[in-house]
Amino acid sequence: MIATQGMIAAIYVALALLLQPISFGNLQCRVSEALTVLPFLSPITTVGLTVGCLISNIIGGAGILDIVFGTLATLVSGLLTARMPNKWLAPLPPVLINAVVVGAVLSFVSVPLASFFPTFWIFAAEVGLGQVGACYVLGIPLLAVVRRTRLFDR
């Protein structure tokens, strides 16, 4: 199980860094976020995802706030994804939580505090749209492939 979590973390980091131009910033589609549907099949995969996100945010993120809160967003998303009743709802926690948390972090580090709320909604929408692409467009097919391999039992 430890090796599996290490592999998930490594794949997450590799995808985030390989596609770095689109993985970080307010206009982002972090392809590695497609993996955030895996806790639907096996809750323990939350560990690998969280570690992968932490490493990715240390290397290419938006500073300490992104390292802390972006990683916590992935942790909470994984825990909630594991509780989703069907595959169509599985991507919803990463989409919503990252839109709010990462949108807030990016707004806080990018603009003066007086402009936080107007830019927050823009950044949250941009991050959320990228998350929909990663989690629904890529994540749902990933669930089907992983299910067929019987790697996890749900």
C-alpha positions as CSV (number, residue, x, y, z in Angstrom):
1,M,0.0,0.0,0.0
2,I,2.9,2.4,0.8
3,A,4.4,1.8,-2.7
4,T,1.0,2.4,-4.3
5,Q,0.7,5.8,-2.5
6,G,4.2,6.7,-3.5
7,M,3.4,5.9,-7.1
8,I,0.2,8.0,-7.0
9,A,2.2,10.9,-5.5
10,A,4.9,10.5,-8.1
11,I,2.4,10.5,-11.0
12,Y,0.7,13.6,-9.5
13,V,4.0,15.5,-9.3
14,A,5.2,14.3,-12.7
15,L,2.0,15.5,-14.4
16,A,1.9,18.8,-12.5
17,L,5.5,19.6,-13.4
18,L,5.5,18.2,-16.9
19,L,2.6,20.4,-17.7
20,Q,3.7,23.3,-15.4
21,P,2.6,26.1,-17.7
22,I,-1.0,25.0,-17.3
23,S,-0.7,23.6,-13.8
24,F,-0.2,26.7,-11.8
25,G,-1.7,30.2,-11.7
26,N,-5.3,31.5,-11.8
27,L,-5.9,30.1,-15.3
28,Q,-4.9,26.6,-14.7
29,C,-5.9,23.1,-15.6
30,R,-3.8,20.9,-13.4
31,V,-4.1,17.6,-15.3
32,S,-2.8,15.7,-12.2
33,E,-6.1,16.7,-10.5
34,A,-7.8,14.0,-12.6
35,L,-6.3,11.6,-10.0
36,T,-8.4,13.2,-7.3
37,V,-11.3,10.9,-8.3
38,L,-9.3,7.8,-7.1
39,P,-10.5,8.1,-3.4
40,F,-14.0,7.2,-4.8
41,L,-12.5,3.7,-5.5
42,S,-10.1,3.5,-2.6
43,P,-10.1,6.1,0.2
44,I,-6.4,5.4,1.1
45,T,-5.4,7.0,-2.2
46,T,-6.0,10.3,-0.5
47,V,-2.6,9.9,1.1
48,G,-0.7,9.7,-2.2
49,L,-2.7,12.6,-3.7
50,T,-2.0,14.8,-0.7
51,V,1.7,14.1,-0.7
52,G,1.8,14.6,-4.5
53,C,0.0,17.9,-4.2
54,L,2.3,19.0,-1.3
55,I,5.4,18.3,-3.4
56,S,4.0,20.0,-6.5
57,N,3.0,23.1,-4.5
58,I,6.4,23.3,-2.9
59,I,8.1,23.2,-6.3
60,G,5.8,25.3,-8.4
61,G,3.0,26.8,-6.3
62,A,2.1,30.2,-5.2
63,G,4.1,30.2,-2.0
64,I,3.5,29.1,1.6
65,L,-0.3,29.8,1.5
66,D,-0.6,27.5,-1.5
67,I,1.6,24.9,0.1
68,V,-0.5,24.8,3.2
69,F,-4.1,25.5,2.0
70,G,-3.8,24.0,-1.5
71,T,-2.5,20.8,0.1
72,L,-5.3,20.9,2.8
73,A,-7.8,21.4,0.0
74,T,-6.6,18.2,-1.7
75,L,-6.8,16.3,1.6
76,V,-10.3,17.4,2.4
77,S,-11.4,16.8,-1.3
78,G,-10.0,13.2,-1.1
79,L,-11.9,12.5,2.2
80,L,-15.1,13.8,0.7
81,T,-14.7,12.1,-2.6
82,A,-14.4,8.8,-0.8
83,R,-17.9,9.4,0.6
84,M,-19.6,10.2,-2.7
85,P,-22.4,7.9,-3.7
86,N,-21.7,7.6,-7.4
87,K,-19.0,8.3,-10.0
88,W,-20.7,11.4,-11.3
89,L,-20.5,13.1,-7.9
90,A,-17.0,11.9,-7.2
91,P,-15.3,14.9,-8.9
92,L,-17.5,17.4,-7.2
93,P,-15.5,17.9,-4.0
94,P,-12.2,18.6,-5.8
95,V,-13.9,21.0,-8.2
96,L,-15.7,23.0,-5.5
97,I,-13.1,23.0,-2.8
98,N,-10.2,23.9,-5.1
99,A,-12.2,26.6,-6.7
100,V,-12.9,28.2,-3.3
101,V,-9.6,27.5,-1.6
102,V,-7.1,28.0,-4.5
103,G,-9.2,30.9,-5.8
104,A,-8.9,32.6,-2.3
105,V,-5.1,31.9,-2.1
106,L,-4.5,33.3,-5.6
107,S,-6.6,36.3,-4.9
108,F,-4.9,37.0,-1.6
109,V,-1.4,36.7,-3.0
110,S,-2.1,38.5,-6.3
111,V,-4.1,41.7,-5.5
112,P,-4.3,44.2,-2.7
113,L,-6.6,43.2,0.2
114,A,-9.2,45.9,-0.9
115,S,-9.6,44.1,-4.2
116,F,-9.8,40.6,-2.7
117,F,-13.5,39.9,-3.0
118,P,-14.0,41.0,-6.6
119,T,-11.0,39.1,-7.8
120,F,-11.7,36.1,-5.6
121,W,-14.9,35.3,-7.7
122,I,-12.9,35.6,-10.9
123,F,-10.1,33.4,-9.7
124,A,-12.5,30.9,-8.2
125,A,-14.4,30.6,-11.5
126,E,-11.1,30.2,-13.4
127,V,-9.7,27.5,-11.1
128,G,-13.1,25.8,-10.9
129,L,-13.4,25.7,-14.7
130,G,-9.9,24.1,-14.9
131,Q,-10.9,21.6,-12.2
132,V,-14.0,20.6,-14.2
133,G,-11.8,19.9,-17.1
134,A,-9.3,17.8,-15.1
135,C,-11.8,16.1,-12.8
136,Y,-14.8,15.5,-15.0
137,V,-13.4,15.4,-18.6
138,L,-10.3,13.4,-17.6
139,G,-11.2,12.0,-14.2
140,I,-14.4,10.2,-15.1
141,P,-12.7,8.2,-17.9
142,L,-9.8,7.5,-15.5
143,L,-12.3,5.9,-13.1
144,A,-13.6,3.6,-15.8
145,V,-10.0,2.5,-16.8
146,V,-8.9,2.0,-13.2
147,R,-12.2,0.0,-12.4
148,R,-11.5,-2.3,-15.4
149,T,-8.0,-3.1,-14.1
150,R,-9.6,-4.0,-10.7
151,L,-6.7,-2.2,-9.0
152,F,-9.2,-1.0,-6.3
153,D,-12.3,-2.6,-5.1
154,R,-15.4,-0.4,-5.4
